[in-house]
Structure formats: structure tokens, C-alpha cells
Amino acid sequence: MARALDDAQPPADSVSLDYFTGLYLAKDDPWDLATKWHDRRKYAVTVASLPREHYRRCYEPGASIGLLTALLAPRCDEVLAVDSVDSAVEQAREVVRDLENVRVERANLPAELPDATFDLIVVGDLLYYFNEADLHATLDGLVQRLEPGGDIVAVHFRDRATGGNYDGFQVHGALAARPGLERVVHHEDEWFLLDVFRRTVPV
């Protein structure tokens, strides 16, 4: 189904931390990331789409229970993975406990973006939970923290059911509109969108 970038709007309010905390209180893995084939495939496609064999420093916001984090670790010297929910952070730390190059922290975006720069940023299934102001603040903050020549990977599910919710089409369009980024990889299928943008100039 063809989608236009302007046929949906971001939520009026960013989805609250209480909402996500409640999901993890009800179920350790609220989205069944560890068992659903389309999630496992999405992670495999994400890692396979990294243009470079190795990166120095990776930032992964919205890391959830750390399954993608564990796949990114062999490709990076250092990985900083964050999530806003304490339960998710604890589970992710357990998943990567044997990976000495990975650090998992609690952080709530956009207020708690890291004071560091990265040559790889991977953001998945996160951006469409933000209202317009928080989305733009998050995207601006991510691009500012991406080193020249670095890659930012965005991978988000599309709304297959109704075609009217804010989804990967809109948030990837907002990221593509940032100056100084060049799209180097694009993948689109019935489940998700994946784009890799490279920062070409200082912002």
C-alpha cells in the first residue's frame, strides 16, 4: 500500500514513561521480541545493513531488553544502550552480561541524551512514540551526536492495519529532512522500513 508522508500526524503527547513501565510490569517482554519471527528477522536485516564492518562507538536508544544490542556488540568497540524503563534495563544487562564492551543505562529521551559523540547510532521502533516537539528535539540531538562520516540507522514498523497511524514512513521522513545526512541504505517491506543515513557535513 502506498503511503504519503503527510497522511498521519504525531501523537499530541509523547507516550508516557508510566505507560511503558506498565507494559513491562505486565510482561517481561511486552512485544515478544525474543520469540516473534518478524522481530528476529528485523534485527538480522538491521545488522546486515550496517555499511561498515566495524564501528568505534555505538549508541542505541530505546534498546528494550537488549536483543539487538547483543547483535551490534561484535561490530563495535563500544556500545551504549539505553532505555527509559528500569525493568528493560535490568533485562538488557542480563542479556549482555558477558559482553564487556556494552554498557546499558537508564535514560529518557530527549531530555537525557548522552554527552558524547558516536560513529554509529541505531534507533528502532522508538521515534513514533514522540509528539512533534520531542521528535524534532530527539532527531536534532541524535544528528548532533553523530560524527561526520558516521551512520545513523532507523528501523521502524509500518502501520499495516489501518494505514493511518504515525509510523516509520513519517519518522524516517523527518530524519531524512535533517541537513547534512545522505541516505546510503533503504529497505522497505510489508513489516518495516529501514534507512541508513550518513552524516556528510558538520551540523
C-alpha positions in Angstrom: 0.0 0.0 0.0 1.4 3.4 -1.0 1.9 5.8 1.9 2.3 9.6 1.8 4.4 11.3 4.4 1.7 13.7 5.4 -1.3 11.4 5.8 -0.8 11.0 9.6 0.2 13.2 12.5 2.4 12.5 15.5 0.6 11.9 18.8 -0.5 15.0 20.6 1.5 13.9 23.7 4.6 11.7 23.8 3.7 8.3 25.2 4.4 8.5 28.9 7.0 6.6 30.9 4.2 5.3 33.1 2.7 3.6 30.0 5.9 1.8 29.1 6.6 0.9 32.7 3.1 -0.6 33.0 3.8 -2.8 29.9 6.9 -4.2 31.5 5.1 -4.8 34.8 2.5 -6.8 33.0 5.0 -8.8 30.9 8.8 -9.0 30.9 8.9 -8.9 27.1 5.8 -6.8 26.1 6.3 -7.1 22.4 7.5 -10.7 22.4 10.7 -9.6 20.8 12.5 -12.8 21.7 10.1 -15.1 20.0 8.4 -13.3 17.0 10.0 -14.2 13.7 9.4 -10.8 12.2 11.3 -9.1 15.1 14.2 -11.6 14.8 14.3 -11.1 11.1 14.2 -7.3 11.5 17.2 -7.5 13.8 19.1 -9.7 11.4 18.3 -7.3 8.5 19.4 -4.3 10.6 22.8 -5.8 11.4 23.3 -7.0 7.8 22.5 -3.5 6.6 25.4 -1.8 8.5 27.6 -0.4 5.7 30.8 -0.9 7.6 32.4 -3.9 9.1 33.3 -2.2 12.3 32.5 0.9 14.3 34.2 2.5 17.2 31.3 3.8 19.3 27.6 2.9 19.0 24.6 4.5 20.7 21.3 2.6 20.8 18.4 4.5 22.4 15.2 2.5 23.1 17.1 -0.7 23.4 14.4 -2.6 25.3 15.6 -6.0 26.5 18.9 -5.8 24.6 18.4 -8.4 21.9 19.6 -6.1 19.1 22.3 -4.7 21.4 23.8 -8.2 21.7 24.0 -8.4 17.9 25.5 -5.0 17.5 28.2 -5.6 20.1 30.6 -7.7 17.8 30.5 -4.9 15.2 31.6 -2.2 17.7 34.4 -1.3 20.1 31.9 0.2 22.5 28.1 0.2 22.7 25.9 2.4 24.9 22.4 1.1 25.0 19.7 2.9 26.9 16.0 2.5 27.8 13.7 4.6 29.9 12.2 1.6 31.8 14.1 0.1 34.7 12.9 -3.4 34.1 14.0 -3.3 30.4 17.4 -2.0 31.5 17.8 -4.9 34.0 16.9 -7.5 31.4 19.2 -6.0 28.8 22.0 -6.0 31.3 21.4 -9.7 31.8 21.4 -10.4 28.1 24.7 -8.6 27.5 26.3 -9.6 30.9 29.2 -11.3 29.1 29.9 -8.5 26.6 32.5 -6.3 28.2 32.2 -3.6 25.5 28.5 -3.0 26.2 27.1 -0.6 28.8 23.3 -0.4 29.5 21.9 2.7 31.2 18.5 4.1 32.0 17.7 7.3 30.1 14.6 9.2 29.0 14.8 11.0 25.6 15.0 13.7 24.6 15.9 15.1 28.0 18.7 12.7 28.7 20.7 12.4 25.5 24.3 11.4 26.2 27.2 13.9 26.4 29.2 12.1 23.7 29.6 11.5 20.0 29.2 8.3 18.1 30.1 6.9 14.6 27.0 4.6 14.8 23.5 5.4 16.1 20.8 2.7 15.9 17.2 3.8 16.7 14.4 1.3 16.3 10.7 1.4 17.0 11.0 4.5 19.2 10.6 7.7 17.2 6.8 7.4 16.6 6.1 7.5 20.3 7.2 11.1 20.5 5.0 14.2 20.0 6.2 16.6 17.3 8.3 18.7 19.7 10.0 15.7 21.3 10.5 14.0 17.9 12.3 17.0 16.5 14.4 17.5 19.7 15.4 13.9 19.6 16.3 13.9 15.9 18.3 17.1 16.3 20.1 15.7 19.3 20.9 12.4 17.6 22.3 14.1 14.5 24.4 16.5 16.6 25.9 13.5 18.3 26.6 11.7 15.1 30.2 12.2 14.0 31.0 13.3 10.4 31.1 10.2 8.3 29.1 8.3 10.9 26.0 6.3 10.2 22.5 6.6 11.8 20.3 3.5 11.3 16.5 4.0 11.7 14.2 0.9 11.6 10.5 1.2 12.4 7.4 -0.9 11.8 4.8 0.4 9.4 1.1 0.5 10.1 -0.2 -2.4 8.0 -3.6 -2.5 9.7 -5.1 0.9 9.0 -2.5 3.0 7.2 -3.4 6.0 9.2 -1.2 5.9 12.3 2.1 7.8 12.6 4.7 5.2 11.7 8.0 4.6 10.1 7.1 6.5 7.0 6.7 9.7 8.9 9.5 9.5 11.3 12.0 8.4 8.6 10.8 11.3 6.5 11.5 13.6 9.4 15.0 12.2 9.8 15.7 12.4 6.1 14.8 16.1 6.2 17.7 16.9 8.5 20.6 18.7 6.8 23.9 17.0 6.4 22.6 13.5 6.0 22.9 11.2 3.0 20.8 8.1 2.6 23.1 5.2 1.9 20.7 2.2 2.5 17.0 1.9 2.1 14.9 -1.2 2.8 11.1 -1.4 2.7 8.9 -4.5 3.1 5.5 -5.4 4.4 6.6 -5.2 8.0 9.1 -2.4 8.5 11.2 0.3 7.0 15.0 0.6 7.4 17.2 3.5 6.4 20.8 4.2 7.0 21.9 7.9 6.7 25.5 9.0 6.7 26.4 12.4 8.1 28.3 14.2 5.4 29.0 17.6 6.9 29.1 19.2 10.4 25.8 20.4 11.7 
